[in-house]
Amino acid sequence: MTTENLLDDIRLACQQFPARFQTLQLGTVASDGQPEASYAPYVTDQGRYYVYLSRLARHAGNLRDVPRASVLFIEAEADAKHLFARQRLTLACTVTEIARATPRFEAVLDRFGERFGKFMQAIRPLEDFGLFELQPTSGSYVAGFARAYVLDGGDLGHIRHRNDEGHQSPTEQARQRLDEELTA
C-alpha cells in the first residue's frame, strides 16, 4: 500500500470516527482565561458541529465571550487496545451563535429533533438555550500509538503524519519493550 493510499484510508477513518458518538467533549475558555471542560450532545451539517446549550451553563457563556473551542472525540476506555493509545480526534474550532427564528436555526433544531427525539420538543422552545456552530479550522487524529496525524486545509481534507520519525527510544532494548507491550 502506498503512503497516499494509507493517508486516504486514515482520512476516511478520521471522517467516520465522530459518527460513533452522540456527544462531544468540549473545551472552552472564559474571558478571564479560565479553562472549562464539558460535553454536549451534537449534530453535524456540512462539516460543522452544532450544540444546543443552556445559557445558564458556563460553557455557553464561554463560547459567547471567547468564540473558540476545542472538540474531542475519544475511544471508550473499554474499547481501547491500550489506554496510552486511545483513538481520538481533536478539532480546533471557531464558534458562531446562530440567531433564533432564522432558517438555519430551525433546520439545525430539526436535526436535533430527529437525532434526540421527544426531549428536544421540551427544550426547543426554551429561550435560555442557544445554538452554537463549531466550525473546525484544524485538527489532529490519533489512530493508535505512534500513528498521529495533522488535519488542515479546506474541510480539513489535507492529512499528514505529525512526526515521520515516531517516538524516540534511548536504547534499542527500550524500543523492543515498547513494541512487545503494544503487540501483547
C-alpha positions in Angstrom: 0.0 0.0 0.0 1.4 3.4 -0.9 1.7 6.3 1.5 -1.0 8.1 -0.3 -3.4 5.2 -0.1 -2.6 4.8 3.6 -3.4 8.5 4.2 -6.6 8.2 2.2 -7.6 5.3 4.5 -6.7 7.4 7.6 -8.6 10.4 6.2 -11.7 8.2 5.8 -11.4 6.7 9.3 -11.0 10.1 10.7 -14.1 11.5 9.0 -16.2 8.5 10.1 -15.0 8.5 13.7 -17.3 11.1 15.2 -20.4 9.3 13.9 -19.7 6.7 16.7 -20.7 9.3 19.3 -23.8 11.3 20.2 -21.9 13.7 22.4 -18.7 15.6 22.0 -16.2 16.7 24.7 -15.9 20.5 24.7 -13.0 22.7 25.7 -13.8 26.4 26.2 -12.1 29.3 27.9 -13.7 32.1 29.9 -12.9 35.7 29.3 -10.6 35.7 32.3 -8.6 32.8 30.8 -10.0 30.0 33.0 -10.4 26.8 31.0 -13.5 24.7 31.1 -14.0 21.1 30.1 -17.5 19.9 29.4 -19.6 17.9 27.0 -22.7 18.3 24.9 -25.0 16.4 22.6 -24.3 17.4 19.0 -25.4 17.2 15.4 -23.4 17.9 12.2 -24.2 19.5 9.0 -21.8 20.4 6.1 -18.7 19.6 8.2 -19.8 21.8 11.1 -20.8 20.7 14.6 -23.8 22.2 16.4 -24.5 22.2 20.2 -27.7 23.5 21.8 -26.7 24.8 25.2 -28.4 26.4 28.2 -27.1 29.9 28.7 -27.0 29.1 32.4 -24.1 26.7 31.7 -20.6 28.2 31.9 -19.5 26.7 28.6 -22.3 28.6 26.8 -21.1 31.9 28.3 -17.5 31.0 27.4 -18.5 30.3 23.8 -20.2 33.7 23.6 -17.3 35.6 25.2 -14.4 33.8 23.6 -15.7 32.3 20.3 -13.1 29.5 20.1 -13.4 25.9 21.3 -11.7 22.6 21.2 -13.7 19.5 20.4 -12.6 16.0 21.4 -14.0 12.6 20.3 -12.2 9.8 22.1 -12.5 6.0 22.0 -14.0 4.4 25.1 -11.5 3.1 27.6 -13.2 -0.4 27.4 -12.7 -0.5 23.7 -9.1 0.6 23.6 -6.3 -1.8 22.8 -4.1 0.3 25.1 -5.0 3.3 27.3 -2.0 5.2 26.2 -3.1 4.9 22.6 -6.8 5.6 22.5 -8.1 6.6 19.1 -9.1 10.3 19.2 -9.9 13.3 17.1 -9.3 16.8 18.3 -10.6 19.8 16.4 -9.8 23.5 16.9 -13.0 25.4 16.1 -14.3 28.9 15.6 -17.7 29.5 17.2 -20.8 31.4 15.9 -24.1 31.6 17.8 -27.0 31.1 15.4 -29.9 33.5 15.9 -33.3 32.1 16.8 -36.1 32.3 14.3 -33.8 32.0 11.4 -33.9 29.3 8.7 -30.5 28.0 9.8 -31.7 27.8 13.5 -34.9 25.9 12.5 -33.1 23.5 10.2 -30.4 22.6 12.8 -33.0 22.2 15.6 -35.0 19.9 13.3 -31.9 17.7 13.0 -31.6 17.7 16.8 -35.2 16.6 17.0 -34.5 13.7 14.5 -31.5 12.6 16.5 -32.6 13.1 20.1 -36.4 12.7 19.9 -39.0 13.9 22.3 -36.6 15.6 24.7 -35.9 18.2 22.1 -39.6 19.1 22.0 -39.3 20.0 25.6 -36.2 22.2 25.4 -36.5 23.6 21.9 -38.8 26.5 22.9 -36.7 27.4 26.0 -35.4 30.9 25.3 -32.4 30.5 27.7 -30.9 27.9 25.2 -28.6 29.0 22.4 -27.5 27.2 19.3 -23.7 27.3 18.6 -22.0 26.4 15.4 -18.5 24.9 15.8 -16.5 25.2 12.6 -13.3 23.2 12.6 -10.2 25.1 11.4 -7.5 22.5 12.2 -7.2 19.2 14.0 -5.3 16.1 14.9 -6.2 12.5 14.7 -4.5 9.7 16.6 -5.3 6.3 15.2 -3.1 4.4 17.7 0.3 4.5 19.3 2.8 6.4 17.1 0.1 6.9 14.5 -0.7 10.6 14.8 -1.8 12.9 12.0 -2.4 16.6 11.5 -5.5 17.8 9.7 -5.7 21.1 7.9 -6.8 22.7 4.6 -10.3 23.2 3.3 -12.7 20.9 5.1 -9.6 19.5 6.9 -9.1 17.4 3.8 -5.3 17.6 3.9 -3.8 15.0 6.3 -0.2 14.3 7.1 1.8 12.5 9.6 2.5 14.6 12.7 6.1 13.2 13.0 7.6 10.9 10.4 10.3 9.8 12.9 7.9 8.2 15.5 8.8 8.0 19.2 12.4 8.2 20.2 13.8 5.5 22.5 17.0 5.9 24.4 18.0 2.3 23.7 17.1 -0.5 21.4 16.1 -2.5 24.4 13.5 0.2 25.4 12.2 0.2 21.9 11.8 -3.6 21.9 9.9 -3.5 25.2 7.5 -0.9 23.8 7.0 -3.0 20.7 6.3 -6.1 22.8 3.8 -4.2 25.0 1.9 -2.8 22.0 1.6 -6.2 20.4 0.6 -8.1 23.5 
